[in-house]
Structure formats: C-alpha cells, structure tokens
Amino acid sequence: MSEPTGKYSITMPRDIAEAAKARGGPSGLSAYVTAAVARQIERDNLNELIQVAEAEHGPVTEEEVQTLRDQLHQARREQTHDGASAS
C-alpha cells in the first residue's frame, strides 16, 4: 500500500523546473522532486548523526577517512577478483 499524498505548491527557478520535468520522464515531475527531497532528507539525517558522533568522539581526521577509503577500495578489488575467479 502506498503512502498518502498531499498536493503542495512550490516555487523554483523555471530552468530547474524544466530540467526536472525533462528528467522525470514517464514518472513525472512529482516523482522526480519526491526522490530528490527524500535524498536530501537522508543527507540531512546523516549530517546530524555525524555531528552527534563528532561531538561525542571528536572529528574524524583526513587520515582516518583515507584509511577507510583504502580499505573499501581493497575490499572492492578483492570482491571483483573473487567474482571473476568464480565465473
């Protein structure tokens, strides 16, 4: 069952509205804008979580971020390699 919907009026620059309409395709402008707003809410929630974590544990350093990125890239390489070997 889908969520109840409401009708809202928003104001945005015409060029952005036209680009969104063009990209919305068969789903339409409402679906496109809904997805964009949902993504922004997810980002806002994540930023709030990061602020709470940093307030409790201190900020994450660039070195820590790079170490985690390196680990992620390595895991992806291993996964790709393992998937290629299994084929």
Distance bins in CASP14 RR format, pairs under 12 A and 6 or more apart:
PFRMAT RR
TARGET T0000
AUTHOR 0000-0000-0000
RMODE 2
METHOD distances of the structure
MODEL  1
2 31 0 0 0 0 0 1 0 0 0 0 0
2 34 0 0 0 0 0 1 0 0 0 0 0
3 34 0 0 0 0 0 1 0 0 0 0 0
3 38 0 0 0 0 0 1 0 0 0 0 0
5 30 0 0 0 0 1 0 0 0 0 0 0
5 31 0 0 0 0 0 1 0 0 0 0 0
5 34 0 0 0 0 1 0 0 0 0 0 0
6 30 0 0 0 0 1 0 0 0 0 0 0
6 34 0 0 0 0 0 1 0 0 0 0 0
7 30 0 0 0 0 1 0 0 0 0 0 0
8 30 0 0 0 0 1 0 0 0 0 0 0
8 33 0 0 0 0 1 0 0 0 0 0 0
8 34 0 0 0 0 0 1 0 0 0 0 0
8 37 0 0 0 0 0 1 0 0 0 0 0
10 16 0 0 0 0 0 1 0 0 0 0 0
10 17 0 0 0 0 1 0 0 0 0 0 0
10 20 0 0 0 0 0 1 0 0 0 0 0
10 29 0 0 0 0 0 1 0 0 0 0 0
10 30 0 0 0 0 0 1 0 0 0 0 0
10 33 1 0 0 1 0 0 0 0 0 0 0
10 34 0 0 0 0 0 1 0 0 0 0 0
10 36 0 0 0 0 0 1 0 0 0 0 0
10 37 0 0 0 0 1 0 0 0 0 0 0
11 17 0 0 0 0 1 0 0 0 0 0 0
12 18 0 0 0 0 0 1 0 0 0 0 0
12 19 0 0 0 0 0 1 0 0 0 0 0
12 20 0 0 0 0 1 0 0 0 0 0 0
12 21 0 0 0 0 0 1 0 0 0 0 0
12 29 0 0 0 0 0 1 0 0 0 0 0
12 32 0 0 0 0 0 1 0 0 0 0 0
12 33 0 0 0 0 1 0 0 0 0 0 0
12 36 0 0 0 0 0 1 0 0 0 0 0
12 37 0 0 0 0 0 1 0 0 0 0 0
13 19 0 0 0 0 1 0 0 0 0 0 0
13 20 0 0 0 0 0 1 0 0 0 0 0
14 20 0 0 0 0 0 1 0 0 0 0 0
14 21 0 0 0 0 0 1 0 0 0 0 0
15 21 0 0 0 0 0 1 0 0 0 0 0
15 22 0 0 0 0 0 1 0 0 0 0 0
16 22 0 0 0 0 0 1 0 0 0 0 0
16 23 0 0 0 0 0 1 0 0 0 0 0
16 29 0 0 0 0 0 1 0 0 0 0 0
16 32 0 0 0 0 0 1 0 0 0 0 0
16 33 0 0 0 0 0 1 0 0 0 0 0
16 36 0 0 0 0 0 1 0 0 0 0 0
17 23 0 0 0 0 0 1 0 0 0 0 0
17 24 0 0 0 0 0 1 0 0 0 0 0
17 28 0 0 0 0 0 1 0 0 0 0 0
17 29 1 0 0 1 0 0 0 0 0 0 0
17 30 0 0 0 0 0 1 0 0 0 0 0
17 32 0 0 0 0 0 1 0 0 0 0 0
17 33 0 0 0 0 1 0 0 0 0 0 0
17 36 0 0 0 0 0 1 0 0 0 0 0
18 24 0 0 0 0 0 1 0 0 0 0 0
18 29 0 0 0 0 1 0 0 0 0 0 0
18 32 0 0 0 0 0 1 0 0 0 0 0
19 25 0 0 0 0 0 1 0 0 0 0 0
19 29 0 0 0 0 0 1 0 0 0 0 0
19 32 0 0 0 0 1 0 0 0 0 0 0
19 33 0 0 0 0 0 1 0 0 0 0 0
19 36 0 0 0 0 0 1 0 0 0 0 0
20 27 0 0 0 0 0 1 0 0 0 0 0
20 28 0 0 0 0 1 0 0 0 0 0 0
20 29 1 0 1 0 0 0 0 0 0 0 0
20 30 0 0 0 0 1 0 0 0 0 0 0
20 31 0 0 0 0 0 1 0 0 0 0 0
20 32 1 0 1 0 0 0 0 0 0 0 0
20 33 1 0 0 1 0 0 0 0 0 0 0
20 34 0 0 0 0 0 1 0 0 0 0 0
20 35 0 0 0 0 0 1 0 0 0 0 0
20 36 1 0 0 1 0 0 0 0 0 0 0
20 37 0 0 0 0 0 1 0 0 0 0 0
21 27 0 0 0 0 0 1 0 0 0 0 0
21 28 1 0 0 1 0 0 0 0 0 0 0
21 29 1 0 1 0 0 0 0 0 0 0 0
21 30 0 0 0 0 0 1 0 0 0 0 0
21 31 0 0 0 0 0 1 0 0 0 0 0
21 32 1 0 0 1 0 0 0 0 0 0 0
21 33 0 0 0 0 1 0 0 0 0 0 0
22 28 0 0 0 0 1 0 0 0 0 0 0
22 29 0 0 0 0 1 0 0 0 0 0 0
22 32 0 0 0 0 1 0 0 0 0 0 0
23 29 0 0 0 0 1 0 0 0 0 0 0
23 31 0 0 0 0 0 1 0 0 0 0 0
23 32 1 0 1 0 0 0 0 0 0 0 0
23 33 0 0 0 0 0 1 0 0 0 0 0
23 35 0 0 0 0 0 1 0 0 0 0 0
23 36 0 0 0 0 1 0 0 0 0 0 0
24 30 0 0 0 0 1 0 0 0 0 0 0
24 31 1 0 0 1 0 0 0 0 0 0 0
24 32 1 0 1 0 0 0 0 0 0 0 0
24 33 0 0 0 0 1 0 0 0 0 0 0
24 34 0 0 0 0 0 1 0 0 0 0 0
24 35 0 0 0 0 1 0 0 0 0 0 0
24 36 0 0 0 0 0 1 0 0 0 0 0
25 31 0 0 0 0 1 0 0 0 0 0 0
25 32 1 0 0 1 0 0 0 0 0 0 0
26 32 0 0 0 0 0 1 0 0 0 0 0
27 33 0 0 0 0 0 1 0 0 0 0 0
27 34 0 0 0 0 1 0 0 0 0 0 0
27 35 0 0 0 0 1 0 0 0 0 0 0
28 34 0 0 0 0 1 0 0 0 0 0 0
28 35 0 0 0 0 0 1 0 0 0 0 0
29 35 0 0 0 0 0 1 0 0 0 0 0
29 36 0 0 0 0 0 1 0 0 0 0 0
30 36 0 0 0 0 0 1 0 0 0 0 0
30 37 0 0 0 0 0 1 0 0 0 0 0
31 37 0 0 0 0 0 1 0 0 0 0 0
31 38 0 0 0 0 0 1 0 0 0 0 0
32 38 0 0 0 0 0 1 0 0 0 0 0
32 39 0 0 0 0 0 1 0 0 0 0 0
33 39 0 0 0 0 0 1 0 0 0 0 0
33 40 0 0 0 0 0 1 0 0 0 0 0
34 40 0 0 0 0 0 1 0 0 0 0 0
34 41 0 0 0 0 0 1 0 0 0 0 0
35 41 0 0 0 0 0 1 0 0 0 0 0
35 42 0 0 0 0 0 1 0 0 0 0 0
36 42 0 0 0 0 0 1 0 0 0 0 0
36 43 0 0 0 0 0 1 0 0 0 0 0
37 43 0 0 0 0 0 1 0 0 0 0 0
37 44 0 0 0 0 0 1 0 0 0 0 0
38 44 0 0 0 0 0 1 0 0 0 0 0
38 45 0 0 0 0 0 1 0 0 0 0 0
39 45 0 0 0 0 0 1 0 0 0 0 0
39 46 0 0 0 0 0 1 0 0 0 0 0
40 46 0 0 0 0 0 1 0 0 0 0 0
40 47 0 0 0 0 0 1 0 0 0 0 0
41 47 0 0 0 0 0 1 0 0 0 0 0
41 48 0 0 0 0 0 1 0 0 0 0 0
42 48 0 0 0 0 0 1 0 0 0 0 0
42 49 0 0 0 0 0 1 0 0 0 0 0
43 49 0 0 0 0 0 1 0 0 0 0 0
43 50 0 0 0 0 0 1 0 0 0 0 0
44 50 0 0 0 0 0 1 0 0 0 0 0
44 51 0 0 0 0 0 1 0 0 0 0 0
45 51 0 0 0 0 0 1 0 0 0 0 0
45 52 0 0 0 0 0 1 0 0 0 0 0
46 52 0 0 0 0 0 1 0 0 0 0 0
46 53 0 0 0 0 0 1 0 0 0 0 0
47 53 0 0 0 0 0 1 0 0 0 0 0
47 54 0 0 0 0 0 1 0 0 0 0 0
48 54 0 0 0 0 0 1 0 0 0 0 0
48 55 0 0 0 0 0 1 0 0 0 0 0
49 55 0 0 0 0 0 1 0 0 0 0 0
49 56 0 0 0 0 0 1 0 0 0 0 0
50 56 0 0 0 0 0 1 0 0 0 0 0
50 57 0 0 0 0 0 1 0 0 0 0 0
50 58 0 0 0 0 0 1 0 0 0 0 0
50 59 0 0 0 0 1 0 0 0 0 0 0
50 60 0 0 0 0 1 0 0 0 0 0 0
50 65 0 0 0 0 0 1 0 0 0 0 0
51 57 0 0 0 0 0 1 0 0 0 0 0
51 58 0 0 0 0 0 1 0 0 0 0 0
51 59 0 0 0 0 0 1 0 0 0 0 0
51 60 0 0 0 0 0 1 0 0 0 0 0
52 58 0 0 0 0 0 1 0 0 0 0 0
53 59 0 0 0 0 1 0 0 0 0 0 0
53 60 0 0 0 0 1 0 0 0 0 0 0
54 60 1 0 0 1 0 0 0 0 0 0 0
54 61 0 0 0 0 0 1 0 0 0 0 0
54 64 0 0 0 0 0 1 0 0 0 0 0
57 64 0 0 0 0 0 1 0 0 0 0 0
58 64 0 0 0 0 0 1 0 0 0 0 0
59 65 0 0 0 0 0 1 0 0 0 0 0
60 66 0 0 0 0 0 1 0 0 0 0 0
60 67 0 0 0 0 0 1 0 0 0 0 0
60 68 0 0 0 0 1 0 0 0 0 0 0
60 69 0 0 0 0 0 1 0 0 0 0 0
61 67 0 0 0 0 1 0 0 0 0 0 0
61 68 0 0 0 0 0 1 0 0 0 0 0
62 68 0 0 0 0 0 1 0 0 0 0 0
62 69 0 0 0 0 0 1 0 0 0 0 0
63 69 0 0 0 0 0 1 0 0 0 0 0
63 70 0 0 0 0 0 1 0 0 0 0 0
64 70 0 0 0 0 0 1 0 0 0 0 0
64 71 0 0 0 0 0 1 0 0 0 0 0
65 71 0 0 0 0 0 1 0 0 0 0 0
65 72 0 0 0 0 0 1 0 0 0 0 0
66 72 0 0 0 0 0 1 0 0 0 0 0
66 73 0 0 0 0 0 1 0 0 0 0 0
67 73 0 0 0 0 0 1 0 0 0 0 0
67 74 0 0 0 0 0 1 0 0 0 0 0
68 74 0 0 0 0 0 1 0 0 0 0 0
68 75 0 0 0 0 0 1 0 0 0 0 0
69 75 0 0 0 0 0 1 0 0 0 0 0
69 76 0 0 0 0 0 1 0 0 0 0 0
70 76 0 0 0 0 0 1 0 0 0 0 0
70 77 0 0 0 0 0 1 0 0 0 0 0
71 77 0 0 0 0 0 1 0 0 0 0 0
71 78 0 0 0 0 0 1 0 0 0 0 0
72 78 0 0 0 0 0 1 0 0 0 0 0
72 79 0 0 0 0 0 1 0 0 0 0 0
73 79 0 0 0 0 0 1 0 0 0 0 0
73 80 0 0 0 0 0 1 0 0 0 0 0
74 80 0 0 0 0 0 1 0 0 0 0 0
74 81 0 0 0 0 0 1 0 0 0 0 0
75 81 0 0 0 0 0 1 0 0 0 0 0
75 82 0 0 0 0 0 1 0 0 0 0 0
76 82 0 0 0 0 0 1 0 0 0 0 0
76 83 0 0 0 0 0 1 0 0 0 0 0
77 83 0 0 0 0 0 1 0 0 0 0 0
77 84 0 0 0 0 0 1 0 0 0 0 0
78 84 0 0 0 0 0 1 0 0 0 0 0
78 85 0 0 0 0 0 1 0 0 0 0 0
79 85 0 0 0 0 0 1 0 0 0 0 0
79 86 0 0 0 0 0 1 0 0 0 0 0
80 86 0 0 0 0 0 1 0 0 0 0 0
80 87 0 0 0 0 0 1 0 0 0 0 0
81 87 0 0 0 0 0 1 0 0 0 0 0
END
